[in-house]
Amino acid sequence: MPTDRAALEGAAKVALEWQAGTYEWCPSEDRLAWSPELVHLYGLEAAPQSERDFTGLIHPDDRVRVEAETSAFLGADAADYSHSFRIVRPDGAVRVILDRGAIERDPAGNVRRIRGLNVDVTDMLDGGVILADTLGGTRPDDGAAQPHGRCGQPVASTEPGSAAGLSAKAAMLESLFEGAEVGLGIWDADFRFVHINPALAAINGLPVEAHLGRRPDEILPDLADYEALYEEWRRVLETGKPWRGVQISGETPAEPGRIRHWEEDFFSVRVGGRIAGLAAVVQETTRREAAEARSRASEGRYRALFDAIDEGFCIVEVCLDAPDGLIDYRVVEANPAFYACTGFPEAILGRWLREAAPDLEEHWYEIYGSVARTGAPRRFEEKSETLGRWFDVYAFPIDAPETGRVAILFDDISERKRQEERSEMLLQELNHRSKNMLGLIQSIARQTAASGAADFTTRFGDRLMALGAAQDLLVHNDWTTVPLADLVAAQLAHFSDLFGTRIEMDGPPVTVMPDATQTLGMALHELATNAAKYGALSNADGCISVLWRVEAEVGHEPRFTLNWQERGGPAIAEPAEQGFGSKVTTRMVKTATRGEVTLDYAPAGLSWRLSCPAGAVLDSSSAARATTRSGSES
């Protein structure tokens, strides 16, 4: 295949003469492949291995712009791109590169690969025979006039001895100038067009010939603020410093009524050591601007949603191979609800959690590490003892697997968990108390029937109502504790009109435990029933006092006393036999409270007294507040 080899060698020679080279870039693999000509153009011995290596070759002043432009190209739906930038060769030489490429995408719009061409256009922009001819510089020949091509460029002489004319290299650069898809223009020191390529003429919507010898404001009067533009151009001519990244927007005859956008870089042009004019590279950025506008709008919607949702949301970066061998992660983005739900300060952002929150439980690292490692999402409920909260969490991987990034959507469900625990406790308590209640009702029925009373139904019903009143108080107080004053009032409810006159209640504000509520409620009911039938409430003059207190005892638990004292009723005597009522007021109370009960059938009126450890009847906090010492309240 000598012919093919010769063709390849010829193509490589042309590429070297044109100072051009090709490349292929696969962003998903971060893999670069450069032609030998491109390696030579950059002054390297070997091609860079990654995009980061390539970025390091770009001039520091252009680097950020080029990275932003590249991201815009890749993020939009563009099929091709073109831009220019400077590079710094290993020998320190600064060159201007025109970069143009085609983007290959998959059906989903993701970039598969990019194939591109780099051309060194430094000589065209910074001087040389083309610019010398264009701007009136001298040539080694006799200076005879030369014909001009369609871009206003002198055409190379074909005479054998015409070394002073355009060289072969100049002819190739002229071809490149005409064929470039970015706009290229050159102006003299009076800002008149002396050279313009077809791409810039097409942008402006006017023929090449309509530009030559005229200023931009003469042919495109509404395009820009020319006073400000020309002021900057004068600065370029005076200082020789380029003016890069200039954003210009407006309408041109190419597309009337449509606002378009361009980015332009302006350079001084030197001929024979003096600045003779300026040149520009013009890139259409309308599609990029539209893509960026869509991206900004999308980002705005995302940010509004991100900040507005009540659920906590964050993105974490998981490190699976920390130096100590442990999994670690840090929060790289978080919404306001994240801080509200976790209680973490905003200073936690960006810090590794093993250092920033050393007490955080290990299971969080294991779960998020598993999501990052396997790529499998997780939905779970977990408690953090460190944060004192329960969370409902959905964690899922985002971005490329090698980034280790995991998105976490979560909600603080601590209150729900407390309600669930409380409901579970209440169900267990209800089951326990239901069994106790059935046993108590059976006991009441047996004892009432054993008394042989003819009015069994009435007495049994009254006792069940007393028990029900105690249950109502417990339900009203969420099965916790019941104020003793409310319990006494409930059992004497039938005599509520006598409160404050014939019935007296007095004692500190204490609350009674659930089991004691049932027992004391039954005892108070029996005492009230007997008082109505036989005692102080059976006539119009009798009175009842119900008094209680909590007293401290040195070296012992405080004691609770409850007194029922009747007076002014008919004379009474101790019954020959004890019925169920007596058993309720004595034996049952004594057993339930671990206390002592005295019942005195004095002629002046019945007296009933309970003395027991306060903790057997009252909740500890109310007992402590109500305790009196040496006869006075402490």
VENZI-V783980 format. One record per pair of residues at least 6 apart in sequence whose ideal C-beta (glycine too) atoms are under 8 Angstrom apart, sorted by the first residue. I is the first residue (numbers start at 1). GAP is how many residues later the second one is. Records with the same first field share a line. If there is no record, write none. Layout:
I = GAP  GAP
//
This chain:
12 = 24  25
14 = 158
15 = 6  7  20  22
16 = 21  24
17 = 151  152  155
18 = 101  154  155  158
19 = 22  100  101  104
20 = 17  18  21  97  98  99  100
21 = 13  14  15  16  17  18  19  20  21  96  97
22 = 12  13  15  16  93  94  95  96
23 = 9  10  11  12  15  78  92  93  94  95
24 = 8  9  89  90  91  92
25 = 6  7  8  26  88  89  91
26 = 86  87  88
27 = 24  47  84  87
28 = 82  83  84  372
30 = 20  21  22
31 = 19
32 = 15  16  17  18  19  21  22
33 = 14
34 = 13  14
38 = 9  80
39 = 6  7  8
41 = 54  56  77  79
42 = 15  45  47
43 = 46  47  48  50
44 = 13  46
48 = 6  8  9
55 = 8  11  12
57 = 30  31
58 = 8  27  28  29  30
59 = 26  27  28  29  35
60 = 28
61 = 25  183
62 = 23  24  182
65 = 20  179  180
66 = 17  19
69 = 12  14  219
72 = 216  219  220
73 = 8  30  215
74 = 29  37
75 = 216  220
76 = 211  212  214  215
77 = 28  32  214
78 = 25  209  210  213
79 = 23  24  26
80 = 20  21  22  23  101
81 = 19  20  22
82 = 16  17  18  19  98  99  100  201
83 = 16  99  200
84 = 12  13  14  15  37  98  181  197  199
85 = 11  12  14
86 = 8  9  10  11
87 = 7  8  10
88 = 6
89 = 6
94 = 28
95 = 25  27
96 = 24  25  26  29  30  171
97 = 21  22  23  24
98 = 20  21  22  23  82  84  183
99 = 17  18  19
100 = 16  17  19  80  81  82
101 = 13  14  15  16
102 = 12  13  14
103 = 8  11
104 = 7  8  9  10  11
105 = 6  7
106 = 6
119 = 57
121 = 52  55
123 = 50
124 = 6  7  49  52  53  60  155
125 = 142  144  154  156
126 = 141  143  144
127 = 142  143  144
128 = 42  45
129 = 10  37  38  41
130 = 23  36  40  43  44  47
131 = 6  55  138  140  145  146  148
132 = 6  7  139  140
133 = 6  13  20  21  33
134 = 18  19  20  52  60  61
135 = 51  53  59  134  136  141  142
136 = 52  135  140
137 = 134  135  139
138 = 134
139 = 25  26
140 = 23  24
141 = 21  22  23  24
142 = 22
146 = 8  9  11  19  20
147 = 7  8
148 = 6  7
149 = 6  25  29
150 = 28  48  58
151 = 23  26  27  44  45  46  47  57
152 = 41  42  43  44  56  60
153 = 21  24  42
154 = 11  12
155 = 11
156 = 6  9  10  11  12  14  15  18
157 = 8  9
159 = 6
166 = 8
177 = 7  18  20
178 = 19  20
180 = 17  19
181 = 18
182 = 17  99  100  101
183 = 13  14  16  17  20  79  97  98  99  100  101
184 = 11  12  13  15  16  95  96  97  98
185 = 8  10  11  12  15  26  94  95  97
186 = 7  8  9  10  83  91  92  93  94
187 = 6  7  46  90  91  92  93
188 = 6  88  89
189 = 48  86  87  88
190 = 25
191 = 24  25  39  42
192 = 21  22  23
193 = 18  19  20  21  22  23
194 = 18  19  83
195 = 84
196 = 12  15  16
197 = 11
198 = 10
199 = 83
200 = 82
201 = 6  7  9  10
202 = 52
203 = 49  51  59  79  81
204 = 7  15  16  48  49  50
205 = 47  48  49  50
206 = 13  47
210 = 9
211 = 8
216 = 7  8  10  13
217 = 9
220 = 32  33
222 = 28  29
223 = 25  27  28  29
224 = 24  26
232 = 11  14  34
233 = 10  33  45
235 = 6  8
236 = 6  7  30  31  32  42
237 = 31  38  40  41
240 = 28  30  35
241 = 27
242 = 23  24  25  26
243 = 22  23
244 = 21  22
245 = 18  20
246 = 17  18  19  20
247 = 14  15  16  38
248 = 13  14  15  16
249 = 10  11  12  13
250 = 9  10
251 = 6  7  8  9
252 = 8
260 = 24  26
261 = 23  24  25  27  28
262 = 20  21  22  23  24
263 = 19  20  22
264 = 16  17  18  19
265 = 15  16
266 = 12  13  14
267 = 11  12  13
268 = 7  9  10
269 = 6  7  8  9  10
270 = 6
306 = 7  29
307 = 28  29
309 = 26  28
310 = 27  101
311 = 26  30  98  99  100
312 = 22  23  25  26  28  29  30  96  97  98  99  100
313 = 21  22  24  25  94  95  96  97
314 = 17  19  20  21  24  93  94
315 = 16  17  18  19  83  90  91  92  93
316 = 13  14  15  16  52  89  90  92
317 = 12  13  15  86  87  88
318 = 9  10  11  50  51  53  54  86  87  88
319 = 8  9  10  11  33  85
320 = 7  49  52  53  84
322 = 6  32
326 = 28  39
327 = 38  39  41  42
328 = 24  25  26  37
329 = 23  24  36  39  40  77
330 = 20  21  22  23  26
331 = 7  13  17  18  19  20  22
332 = 17  18  73
333 = 16
334 = 15
338 = 6
339 = 6  7
341 = 48  50  69  70  71
342 = 45  47
343 = 44  46
344 = 13
348 = 8  9
353 = 7  11  12
354 = 6  11
357 = 29
359 = 27
360 = 24  26  27
361 = 23  24  25
363 = 19
364 = 18  20
367 = 11  13  15  26  28
368 = 27  38  40
370 = 6  8
371 = 6  7  24  25  26  35
372 = 25  29  32  33  34
375 = 22  26
377 = 17  18  19  20
378 = 15  16  17  18
379 = 14  15  16
380 = 13
381 = 9  10  11  12  32
382 = 8  9  11
383 = 6  7  8  34
384 = 6  7
388 = 26
389 = 23  25
390 = 22  23  24  26  27
391 = 19  20  21  22
392 = 18  19  21
393 = 15  16  17
394 = 14  15  16
395 = 11  12  13  14
396 = 10  11
397 = 8  9  10
398 = 7  8  9
399 = 6
426 = 52  53
429 = 50  85
430 = 49
433 = 46  81
436 = 79  82
437 = 30  34  81
440 = 27  78  82
441 = 23  26
444 = 16  19  20  23  136
445 = 15
447 = 132  133  136  137
448 = 8  11  12  15  132
449 = 7  11
450 = 130
451 = 128  129
453 = 6
462 = 63  67
463 = 59  62  63
466 = 25  55  56  58  59  60
467 = 51  54  55  58
469 = 21  22  24  52  56
470 = 12  17  20  21  47  48  51  52
471 = 47
472 = 18
473 = 9  13  14  17  44  48
474 = 8  40  43  44
479 = 35
480 = 34
481 = 30  31  32  33  36  138  141
482 = 29  30  32  35
483 = 26  27  28  29
484 = 23  26  27  28  36  64  134
485 = 20  22  24
487 = 25  30  33  34  37
488 = 17  36  58
489 = 7  10  16
490 = 31
491 = 30  33  34  37
492 = 7  11  32  36
494 = 34  38
495 = 7  8  33  37  42
498 = 39
499 = 6
502 = 34  35  40  41  42
503 = 40  41  43
504 = 39  40  41  42  43
505 = 41  42
506 = 39  40  41  42
507 = 40  41  42  119
508 = 40  41  42  117  118  120  125
509 = 113  116  117
510 = 38  40  50  108  112  113  116
511 = 107  108  111
512 = 8  105  106  107
513 = 104  105  106
515 = 77
516 = 76  77  100  101  102
519 = 69  70  73  74
520 = 42  69  97
522 = 62  66
523 = 61  62  65  66  85  87
524 = 22  40
526 = 55  56  58  59
527 = 37  58  79  81
528 = 9
529 = 52
530 = 51  76
531 = 6  7  11  13  35  38  75
532 = 6
534 = 35  36  38
535 = 7  31  34  35  37  70  71
536 = 6  7  8  30  31  32  33  69  70
537 = 7  32
538 = 31  32
539 = 29  30  31
541 = 27  28
542 = 24  25  26  27  28  63
543 = 23  24  25
544 = 20  21  22
545 = 18  19  20  22
546 = 16  17  18  19
547 = 15  16  18
548 = 12  13  14  15
549 = 11  12  77  79
550 = 8  9  10  11  64  68  73  76  77  78
551 = 7  8  10  76  77  78
552 = 6  75  76  77  82
553 = 6
557 = 56  57  58
558 = 55  56  57  65  66  69
559 = 52  53  54  55
560 = 35  50  51  52  53  54  56  57  58  63
561 = 48  49  50
562 = 47  48
563 = 44  45  46  47
564 = 42  43  44  45
565 = 40  41  42  43
566 = 39  40  41
567 = 37  38
568 = 37
569 = 36
571 = 32
572 = 29  30  31  33  34
573 = 28  30
574 = 27
575 = 7  26
578 = 8
582 = 17
585 = 12  14  23
586 = 11  13
589 = 6  8  21
590 = 6  7
592 = 24
593 = 17  19  20  23  24
594 = 18  19  22
595 = 15  16  17  18  21  22
596 = 14  15  16
597 = 11  12  13
598 = 9  10  11
599 = 7  8  9
600 = 6  7  8
614 = 9  13
615 = 8
618 = 8
627 = 7
628 = 6
//
